[in-house]
Amino acid sequence: MTADAPVALSIGEPSGIGPEIIAKAWTTLGTRLPFFVIGDPAHLAGYGVKPVPIARPHDAAHAAMEGLPVLPHPFPAPAVPGLPAPENAAAIIEVIARGVDLVARGEASALTTAPIHKKALKDGAGFRYPGHTEYLAHLAGADRVVMMLACPELRVVPTTIHVPLSEVPGALTPQLLTDTIRITHTSLRRDFGIDNPRIAVAGLNPHAGEGGAIGRDEIEVIIPVLTALKAEGMAITGPHSGDTMFHAAARAGYDAAVAMYHDQALIPIKTIDFSGGVNVTLGLPFIRTSPDHGTAFDIAGQGRADPTSLIAALEMARDMARRRAMG
């Protein structure tokens, strides 16, 4: 992988807001950040930009002087805003796999993924993965991956992700928490350029268990993990009460926060920067980012979609690729 290779952008669900925010992102970034879309050029027409087919990723920078570079991947059905076509499900999945292959071969510096709709893929092509992250882990052969949500003011990682709240205590094992913190620490150094990352870890229970009065998960699971990792030299604090971790003064004391469950992580970042958050998959052998939102079928095709998160995802992918190339 070379930092000067363009970023690959999978089109995602073409009946959602993906084509619109892709067109708006290209209008904003132009030739300043070379990227190309993998998808059907017909699905990108009608959004005020000219899709320019390319034969190979290397052609993206030159094509961007004419319009939006697109590496063609034919889809069997048109994209009707708000109405996903079951016939397109297999092609959406193929595009993701194609993007992974291009990054693995060094033809793209990173992969950014536009939103998919999991139910549409399951109904149309039997997609058996909970989401993008798990499918990418499968393609990469990664044993454990971690989801980070990032914006300029906060980086936060949920240890458990799409798990019912009632199942979180059982899913929160010492091994899972250890792996999550290790992967986060490695990425902060390699991808974000932080030599000695400071990581703040949340408790699971209110008031971080209050010494066992409101739950013993902190005593039995979290504290032993943090003690072991501190002994290795990691700069870790916690477990902290989740309600005291995310105000401005607290955020100044760490480079990333590790939360115990989905909403404990996502509520603060979406409150701080609802439009600009980026989803980053840590633990893959390649860089993957995505906007922190879904397909938004309810506003697809109406010209209302906000490209801020996609633009931030492309910029973060480029920056991470540059850091990896330097290190």
C-alpha positions in Angstrom: 0.0 0.0 0.0 1.2 3.5 -0.9 -0.2 6.7 0.5 -0.5 8.3 -2.9 -2.9 5.6 -4.1 -6.5 6.8 -4.2 -9.1 5.9 -1.6 -11.6 3.3 -2.8 -15.3 4.1 -2.0 -17.9 1.4 -2.3 -21.2 2.7 -3.4 -23.2 0.8 -0.8 -27.0 0.7 -1.2 -27.7 2.8 -4.3 -31.3 3.3 -3.4 -30.3 5.2 -0.2 -28.6 8.5 0.2 -25.2 7.0 -0.9 -25.1 8.3 -4.5 -26.2 11.8 -3.3 -23.6 12.2 -0.6 -20.9 10.7 -2.8 -21.6 13.3 -5.5 -21.6 16.1 -2.8 -18.4 14.8 -1.4 -16.7 14.9 -4.8 -18.0 18.4 -5.3 -16.3 19.4 -2.0 -13.1 17.5 -2.3 -12.6 17.5 -6.1 -9.0 16.7 -6.9 -7.8 17.7 -3.4 -8.4 14.1 -2.2 -8.2 11.5 -4.9 -10.8 8.8 -4.5 -12.9 6.6 -6.8 -16.3 4.9 -6.5 -16.8 1.3 -7.1 -20.3 0.9 -8.5 -22.6 1.3 -11.4 -22.1 4.7 -13.1 -25.8 4.9 -13.9 -26.6 5.0 -10.2 -24.5 8.1 -9.8 -26.1 10.1 -12.7 -28.5 12.9 -12.0 -26.8 14.3 -8.9 -25.2 17.3 -10.5 -21.8 15.6 -11.3 -20.5 13.7 -14.2 -19.5 10.1 -13.6 -16.3 9.3 -15.3 -15.6 5.6 -15.8 -12.0 4.5 -15.2 -10.2 1.3 -16.1 -8.1 1.1 -13.0 -7.7 2.9 -9.7 -4.5 4.6 -10.8 -6.6 6.7 -13.3 -8.7 8.3 -10.6 -6.6 11.4 -10.1 -6.7 12.3 -13.8 -10.4 11.5 -14.2 -11.2 13.7 -11.2 -10.4 16.7 -13.4 -13.4 15.8 -15.5 -15.8 14.5 -12.9 -16.5 11.8 -10.4 -14.1 8.8 -11.0 -16.1 5.5 -11.1 -14.6 2.0 -11.4 -17.6 0.3 -13.2 -19.4 -2.6 -11.5 -22.6 -3.3 -13.3 -25.8 -3.7 -11.2 -28.8 -5.6 -12.7 -31.5 -3.1 -11.6 -31.9 0.7 -11.6 -31.7 2.5 -8.3 -35.0 3.9 -7.2 -34.6 6.3 -4.2 -36.1 4.8 -1.1 -36.9 1.4 -2.6 -34.0 -1.1 -2.5 -34.1 -3.7 -5.3 -33.5 -7.3 -4.3 -31.8 -7.9 -7.6 -29.0 -5.5 -6.6 -28.2 -7.1 -3.3 -25.5 -9.5 -4.6 -23.8 -6.7 -6.5 -23.6 -4.5 -3.4 -21.9 -7.3 -1.6 -19.5 -7.9 -4.5 -18.5 -4.2 -4.6 -17.4 -4.4 -0.9 -15.3 -7.5 -1.6 -13.8 -5.8 -4.7 -12.8 -2.8 -2.6 -11.1 -5.1 -0.1 -9.2 -6.8 -2.9 -8.0 -3.5 -4.4 -6.7 -2.3 -1.0 -5.1 -5.7 -0.3 -3.2 -5.4 -3.7 -2.1 -1.9 -3.0 -4.2 -0.3 -5.8 -6.1 1.7 -3.2 -4.7 3.2 0.0 -7.8 2.6 2.0 -11.4 1.6 1.8 -14.3 3.9 2.7 -17.8 2.3 2.6 -21.0 4.1 1.9 -24.0 2.8 3.9 -25.6 -0.6 3.2 -29.0 -1.8 4.4 -28.5 -5.2 6.1 -32.1 -6.4 5.8 -32.2 -5.6 2.1 -29.0 -7.6 1.6 -30.3 -10.5 3.7 -33.6 -10.6 1.9 -32.0 -10.2 -1.6 -28.8 -12.3 -1.3 -28.9 -14.1 2.0 -26.3 -11.8 3.6 -25.5 -13.5 6.9 -23.4 -10.9 8.7 -24.7 -8.4 11.2 -23.1 -5.6 9.2 -20.2 -4.2 7.3 -17.7 -4.7 10.1 -18.3 -8.4 10.5 -18.2 -9.0 6.7 -15.0 -7.1 6.4 -13.5 -9.1 9.2 -14.5 -12.3 7.4 -12.9 -11.1 4.1 -9.7 -10.2 5.9 -9.6 -13.3 8.1 -9.4 -11.1 11.2 -10.1 -12.8 14.5 -11.2 -9.7 16.3 -12.1 -6.2 15.1 -13.1 -3.1 17.0 -15.4 -0.3 16.0 -14.2 3.2 16.8 -16.4 6.3 16.4 -14.3 9.4 15.9 -14.7 13.1 15.5 -12.3 16.0 16.3 -13.5 16.2 19.9 -13.8 12.5 20.8 -12.7 9.0 19.9 -14.8 6.3 21.5 -14.9 2.5 21.3 -17.7 0.2 22.4 -16.5 -3.1 23.7 -19.7 -4.9 23.0 -21.6 -3.7 19.9 -24.9 -5.0 18.6 -25.9 -7.0 21.7 -29.1 -6.7 23.6 -28.5 -4.7 26.8 -29.6 -7.7 28.9 -26.8 -9.8 27.3 -24.0 -7.3 27.8 -22.8 -8.5 31.2 -22.4 -12.0 29.9 -20.6 -10.9 26.7 -18.2 -8.7 28.6 -15.4 -11.1 29.2 -11.8 -10.3 30.3 -10.5 -11.5 27.0 -12.9 -9.3 24.9 -12.0 -6.3 27.0 -8.3 -7.0 26.8 -8.4 -7.4 23.0 -10.5 -4.3 22.6 -8.1 -2.1 24.5 -5.0 -3.6 22.9 -6.4 -3.1 19.4 -7.4 0.4 20.3 -3.9 1.2 21.7 -2.2 -0.2 18.6 -4.4 1.9 16.2 -3.9 5.1 18.2 -0.2 4.7 17.8 -0.1 3.5 14.2 -3.1 5.3 12.6 -3.5 8.4 14.7 0.2 9.2 15.4 -0.1 9.2 19.2 3.1 7.8 20.7 1.8 7.1 24.2 -2.0 6.9 24.0 -4.1 7.7 27.0 -7.1 5.5 27.3 -10.0 6.1 29.7 -12.2 3.1 30.4 -15.8 3.3 31.5 -17.5 1.1 34.0 -20.5 -1.0 33.2 -22.8 -0.1 36.1 -24.0 3.3 37.4 -21.2 5.0 39.3 -18.8 2.3 38.0 -20.4 -0.1 40.5 -19.8 2.0 43.6 -17.3 -0.5 45.0 -19.7 -3.4 44.4 -22.8 -1.8 45.8 -24.4 -1.5 42.3 -22.8 -4.5 40.6 -19.6 -6.4 40.7 -18.6 -6.4 37.0 -16.0 -3.7 37.6 -14.4 -5.6 40.5 -14.5 -9.0 38.8 -13.9 -8.2 35.1 -12.8 -4.6 34.4 -10.3 -3.7 37.2 -8.2 -6.9 36.8 -7.9 -6.3 33.0 -6.9 -2.6 33.6 -4.4 -3.6 36.3 -2.7 -6.1 34.0 -2.5 -3.7 31.1 -1.2 -0.9 33.3 1.6 -3.2 34.4 2.6 -3.5 30.8 3.1 0.3 30.6 -0.2 1.4 29.0 -1.6 4.7 30.1 -5.0 3.6 31.2 -7.5 5.1 33.7 -10.8 3.7 35.0 -13.2 2.3 35.4 -14.9 5.7 35.3 -18.6 6.4 35.8 -20.0 6.7 32.3 -21.9 9.9 33.2 -18.7 11.8 34.1 -16.5 10.9 31.1 -17.6 12.9 28.2 -17.8 16.6 29.1 -15.1 18.8 27.7 -12.7 18.8 30.7 -12.8 15.0 31.0 -12.2 14.5 27.2 -9.0 16.6 27.5 -7.5 13.9 29.7 -7.6 11.0 27.2 -7.0 10.2 23.5 -9.8 7.6 23.4 -12.5 6.2 25.6 -13.4 2.6 25.8 -17.1 2.0 26.7 -18.8 -1.2 27.7 -21.8 -1.2 25.4 -23.2 0.4 22.2 -25.2 3.4 23.5 -22.7 4.2 26.2 -20.3 5.0 23.3 -22.6 6.3 20.6 -24.8 8.7 22.6 -21.9 11.0 23.5 -20.3 11.2 20.1 -23.6 11.7 18.3 -24.5 14.4 20.8 -21.1 16.1 20.3 -21.0 15.8 16.5 -24.1 14.2 15.0 -23.2 15.0 11.4 -19.4 14.6 11.4 -18.7 11.3 13.2 -16.7 8.6 11.4 -16.9 4.9 11.9 -13.4 3.3 11.8 -12.8 -0.4 11.9 -9.7 -1.2 13.9 -7.9 -4.6 13.8 -8.1 -5.1 10.0 -5.0 -5.4 7.9 -6.2 -2.4 5.9 -7.8 0.9 6.6 -11.6 1.1 6.6 -13.7 4.1 7.4 -17.4 4.9 6.8 -19.9 7.6 7.6 -21.6 7.2 10.9 -25.2 6.9 9.6 -27.3 4.6 7.5 -29.1 4.6 4.1 -31.8 7.1 5.2 -34.4 5.8 2.7 -36.9 8.4 4.0 -34.9 11.3 2.4 -33.2 9.5 -0.5 -33.5 11.4 -3.8 -34.7 14.6 -2.2 -31.4 16.5 -2.2 -31.4 16.8 1.6 -28.7 14.4 2.5 -25.7 15.8 4.5 -22.3 14.6 3.2 -20.3 15.9 6.2 -19.7 12.4 7.7 -18.7 10.9 4.4 -16.3 13.7 3.7 -14.8 13.3 7.2 -14.5 9.5 6.5 -12.6 10.0 3.3 -10.3 12.6 4.9 -9.6 10.3 7.8 -8.9 7.3 5.5 -6.4 9.4 3.6 -4.7 10.7 6.8 -4.5 7.2 8.3 -3.0 5.8 5.0 -0.3 8.5 5.1 0.6 7.7 8.7 0.8 3.9 7.9 3.0 4.6 4.9 5.4 6.7 7.1 5.6 4.2 9.8 
